[in-house]
Amino acid sequence: MIFLLLFSFLIPISTGLSLVNLLLVRYTEIKIPFLLKISLSVGLGLGFSSCLSFLWLLLFGTFNRGFVVADLIICLGTISLYAIQRRIYPQPTTPLLGSSSSVKVHWLIKLCFYVLLGYALLTFILLFLISPHGFWDAWAIWNTRARFLFRGFEYWKDAFSPLIVVSDYPLLVPLTVARSWYYIKQETQLVPGLIALLFTFSTVGLMVSAQSTFRTKTQGYLAGMILMGTPFLIFHGVSQYADVPLGFFYFSVIILFYLHDQTSNPGYGLLFLAGLMAGFSGWTKNEGLLFTLSIPLARLAVPGQTLKAYSMTMLFFIIGLSPVLLIILILKTQLAPLNYLFSQDTQGLLPKVMDLSRYFQILKAFGINFINFGLFPKLSLIPLLGLYACLLGFSIRKNWGIIRAPLILLGLVSAGYFMVFLCTTFELTFQLRTTLGRLFLHLWPSALFIYFIIVNTPTNLEKTQ
């Protein structure tokens, strides 16, 4: 079983890595680290395979041997295409943008990072052994849907029955679980646990590799430690909810656009890949659609771009987005029931929008959750990060041009979340208490990335002494 389990993940991740390399093979300005590529390939590969699984179920009604053959053919095909492309285009050898680090500081921070990585992995495994089925949403929504898709055969569409809790949710996580269960021919909690592990630590891999690329390796290890040192991240990774995967896709899109903006001749592979990742965010949770719709508005804030440059950026982004968006539209229009936000009448919605007390209640909850986010026993991360920035210094003015668009994007998504709370049909206090922290978690890796872009590194401080 273990071999088949690993094989079921090796195929999509290999496909994802080949697709990443294919899309970036013409990108010869700078050498992109393997850690960044393999981290992206986890989300890309699992997202792609879940879309293939959905189309296969639509066409044939059940998983069968033909599905495995198609999976293998696609994997081998993408690997072959990359091998051919690699012979045509020269491989970049330019060093990373931020490869220099002070040896004294770097080795100590690197050691601390790997110690914390081991501790985080051990914590994740122990928490999984304690709660192998995850927490409430995992067994009530995500894994329940996976069981319908795996067991249902011709009745797999019953997964969208209005009798099931939140039956309009997208299918990236449930289909990834059901697909691997078919490979090993049994239901085991190792599958959703492994998916959670991959997304949690691929997010850390993205952070370390992106900061190492754009700043210094020291900054990469520091950012990775802060991310792993956020108990909320590890806790919700183990929970087997879809919030950590969603945050991964948000973060991927921001990194890809940032890489595009930072280079003089990036090509369009980065934009196509960003479109795919944005599509997969919408294929993970409904909140991903809000994120995706906010991207064109946020990209208007990129400094120095012409109308033609903006149009070409959005064109290739939309080309990458379109296949996944089409699959989401099929799900939403043909299978899933109407979301609760759109099923309520205008008469019930208007009093909520006009009630000022709801605005104050939501703003207060936002403020409290922001200050206390990542809370460890009597220790909050946000004030500590503020103190760290004051001690080492930061340069918002210098970096304002490159962080403006991602900041606006996160602001638009936050405003959208605010409106969802304002219009919710559920009791407001209950929904704020149970969901707001997880919504902040969606934005946390991206916000932390922007923070470490503007704050100075310990090596900067050392050079000034």
N, C-alpha and C positions, 0 to 999 in steps of 0.2 A: 504493500500500500504506500509506503513512504516514497518508493521510487516513482510510482504513478503520480503521487501528490506533487513531488518536485517537478516531474515532467509537465504536469498541467500548468505550472507557473513558468517553467523555463520557456515554453513555446511563446506565450504572449510577450514576455519580457524580451526575448530574443527578437521577436517581430518589432517591438517598440524600439529597441536599440538600433536595429537596422533602419527603421523609418527615421529616427532622429539623425543618424549618420547620412542617410540619403538626402534629407532636407537641408543638412548643413554642409554637405560635401563641397559645394561651391564657395562656402564661406571660408576664405583662405587668409583673412586679415590677421587672425589671432588663433592660437591653439586653445580650443575649449577643453577643459579638464574632463577626464573620463568619469569622475564622480558626478559631475553635473549631467553628463549624458546618460549615465546609468540610472540616476535618480529620476530624470525626466522619462526614461523609457519604462519605468514601473507604471506610472500613470497612463502614459500613452498606450502601452501594450495592453494593460488590463481594460482601459476604456475601449480600445479598438476591438478586443475580443468579445467584450460584452455587447457591443453593437452588432457584431457578426452573429452572436448567439441569439439576439432578438430577431434579426432578419431570418435566421434559420428556423426559429420557432414559428414565425409568421408563415413561412413557406411550407414547412413540413410537419409542424405541430408537435414535434418532439425531438430530443437529441438522439442521434444514432451514429453508426460508424462513419457515415458520410461526413458528418460534422467534424470528426477528428481528422479525417483525410483532408478536408478543406482547410482546417486549421494548420496542418502540416505544410500543405502546398503554399499557403500564403506566407508562412514563416520562411520556408526555403526560398520562395520567390523573392522576398524582400532582401534576404541575405545575399542572394545571387546578384540582384540589381545593384546593391551597394558595392559588392566586390568588383563589378564591372565599372561602376562610376569611380571607384577609388583609383583604378588604373589610369583614368582619363585626367582627373584633376589632381594637382599636387597637394600634398598635405601641409598645412600651416606649421611653421616651426617658431613663429614669434612667441616670446615668453608671455606669461600672463600679465595683465595690466598692473596687477598689484602683487608681484611675486617677492618683493624685497621685504625682509623682516629682520629685526635685531635678533641675533643668535641667543643672547642672554635671556631675553624675555620669551622668545619663541619656544625654546625647548621646554620651559617650565609650563607654559600655557598648553602646549601640545600634550604633555604628560597629563595635566589635569583634565584635558578634554577626553583622552582615552580612558582614564579612570572613571570619569562621569559617564561615558558611553557604556562601559561595562556595568556600572551600577544601574543605569537606566534600562538596559536590556534585561538584567536580572530582575529588576522591579516589575517590568512588563510581564515577564514569564511567570513570576510568582502570583501576580494579580490575575493573570489568565487562568492559572491552575485553581485559584480560589473561586473565580467566576467564569468558567469556560463558556457559558452561554451568553456572556455579556450582561448588559443591564436592560432595563425595561424596554426601551425602544428597539433593542437588538432582537429580542425574542418575540416582541409584539408586532413589529413592522418588518425589519430588514430580513431576518432569518426565516420568518413565517412566509414572506413572499418567495424567498429562495426555495422553500419546501414545496410550495405550489408549483413553481416552475420546474422543479426536479421530479416531483412525483406525479404531476397532473396529467402528463401525456396530452391527449386531445382536450383535457379540461384545464390546461394551464392558464387560460384566460380568466378563470375564476379568481385568480390572484388580484383582479381589479374589481371584485365585488364591493359594492358600497357597504356591505356588512363588515368589511375588514377596516381596521383603523388606518386612516390616512392612505387610502388605496390609490390616490392619484400620484404618489411619489414616483420619481424616475427609477431606473432599474440597473444602474451601473453596478452597485454593490450586490443586490440579490442575484443578478445574472452571473456575476463573477463567481459567487459562491456555488450556484447551481451548476455552472459549467465544470468546475473542478470536482464537484460531487459526481458528475457523470463520468469523468475520467477515472475516478477511483472506485466507482460503482457502489458507493455507500455514503451516508451522511455522517460526517464527523466534524466536531467543533474545531478541529485543527485548521480547517479551511478558512472560516471567517476570522479565526485568530491570526493566521498567517497573513491574510489580507490586511488586517489592522496593523500588524507589525511592519509590513512592507510600506504602507502609506505613512505611518508615524515616523519611521527612521529614514525614509526617502525625503521627507520634509526636512529633516535635520541635514541630510546629505546635500540637498539644494542650498540650504543656508550656508553651510561651510564652503562649498565649492563656489557659490556666487560671490560671497564676500572675499574669498581668496582671489577670485578673478578680478573683481572691481577695486578692491582695497589691498589688503595684505593677508598672508596666510594666518598671521596672528589674529587679525580681526575676524577671520573666518572661524577659527577655533573658539574665540570668545563668544561670537554670535551663536555658534552651535551649542556651547555650554549653557547660555541663557535660555535657549529654546528647549533643550533637554531638561534644564532645571525648572521648567514651568510644570508643576505637578498636574495642572489641568490638562496639558497635552497628553501626558502618559496615561492619566486616568481615563480620558475619553478615547484614546487609542484602544485601550483594553475593553472599553464599553462596547465596541463593535458597532457604534453609531456611524453615520455617514458624514459627520462634521469634520473629522480629521482629513478624510479624502477630499472633501470640498475645499478646505483650507489649502491643501496641497495644490489643487488646480488653480485657485486664485493666485497663489504664490508663483506657480509656474508661469502664468500669463504675465505677471508683473516683471519677472526676471527676463523673459524673452523680449518683451518690449524694451526693457532697460538695456539689454545687450544690443538690440537694434539701434537704439538712440545713441549709444556710446561709441559706435563705430562708423567710419566714414563711408564704407562700401559694404553694407551688410547683406545685400540681396533680399530676396523675398521668402526664402525658406523659413526664416525666423517668424515672419508674419503668418505664414501658412500654419506653422506649428502652434503659434499663439492662438490662432482661430480654432484649431482642433482642441487645444486644452480648454479654451473657453467653452466650447461646445460640450466637452466632457463634464465641466462644472454644472451645466444645466441638466446633463444626463445623470448627475449624482444626486442633486437635490433641487427643489424648485427655486431656492434662493440663488442658484447659479444662473438662472435666466435673468434675474435682476442685475447681477454682476456683468453679464454679457451685454445687456442693453445699455449699461452705463459706460462701457468702454469707448464707443464713438464720441460721446460727449467729453469724456476725460481727455481723449487724444487731441481735442481742439486746443488744449493748453500747452502742447509741446512748443517750446520757443523756436522761432526762426524757420518754421516750416511753411512752405508755400501751399496754396490750394491744391496744386497738382500733386505735391508730395503727400499731403493728407489723403487725397482721393486714392492714390496708389496704395498707400498703407492700408486704408480701409478695404480696398478691393481685394487684396491678397488675404487679409484677415478674414473677410467674409467668405472667400473661396474655401479657406480651411474650415470655417465654421459650418458651412452649408450642409455637408453630408450628415453631421451629427444633429444639426437643427432639424433636418428633414425627418430623422428617426424620432426625435422628440415630438414633432408635430403629429406623426403617425400615432404615437402612444397617446398623446393628449386628445386627439380628435376621434380616434377609432376604438380605444380601449378604456382609458382612465376616465373616471367620473369627474365632474366639475369640482375644482378646488373650492373649499369652504369660503374663501374670501370673495369669490365671484358668484357664489350661490345665494348670498343674502340679498334681500331687496334693498332698494335705495332708501326706503322709509326707515329701515333699521340701521342703515349706515350713517345717514345724515346727523342724527343726534350725537353719535360718537365723535364725529368730526367737529361738531360745534361745542363739545364739552371741554372747556378749558382745563378742568381738573385732571382730565386724562393726559393732557400735554405735560402738566407739571409732574404727574406721577411717573410718566415715562422718562422725562428728563432727569428726575431724581434717581430713578433706577439706573439709567445710563451712567450718571456721575459716580454712584456708589460702586457699580461693577467695574468701571474704568479704574478707579483708585485701588480697588481690592483685587484686580485681575491677577491671576497667577498666585493667589494667596497660599502661602505656606504657613504653618502655625506661627502666628504673630509676626509674619514677615511678608510684606507685599512687594512685588517686583517693580511696580511703576515708580514709587518714590526712590527706590534704590537706583533705578536707571536714570532718574533725574539728577540724583546726587553724583552718579558716575560721570554724566555729561558735564556737570559743572566743574568737577575736579580735573577732567582731562581736556575740556574745551570742545566746542563743536562749531561747525561752519555751515549754517543754514543759507546765508547769503551766497556763498560760493557755489553751493549745490542746488540752489533753489530752482534753477532752470530744469535740472534733470529729475528732481523729485516732485515737481509740481503736478505733473499728470498722474503719477500713481497716488499721490496724496488726495487729489480731487476724486479719483476713482474710489478710494476707500471711503471718502466723505459721502459720495453719492450712494454707495451701498449702505452706509450707516443710516442715511436719511430714508432710504427705502425700508430698512428694517424698522425704523421709527414709525413709518406709515402703516406697516403691517400690524404693529402693536396697537396703533390707534384704531384700526378698523377690525380687529379680531372679534370673532363671535364668542371666543372663550372668555372666561372671567379674567380680567386684566392682571390682577395681582398674581394669580396662579401662573399665568403664562409668562409674565416677566420673571418670576422666581425660577421657573423650570427651564426656560429657553434662552434667556438673555446672555448668560455666561457662554453658552455654546455658540451663539451668534458672534460674540467677541472673539471666540477661538478661530472662527473662519478667517478673521482679519489679522490675527496675532502674528503669524509668520511674516506676512507682508509688511506689517507695521514695524516689526522688529528689524526687518531687512533695511527699511528706510532709515530707521534710527541709527543703525551701525554704518550706514553710508555717510551720515553727517557728523557723527561723533569721532573725535580723534582716537588714535590707537595708542597703546602704551609705548610703542616704538617711537611715535612722534614726541611723546613726553620725554623719553630718554635722550633723544637727539638734541633737545633744547637745553639739557642740563650740562 
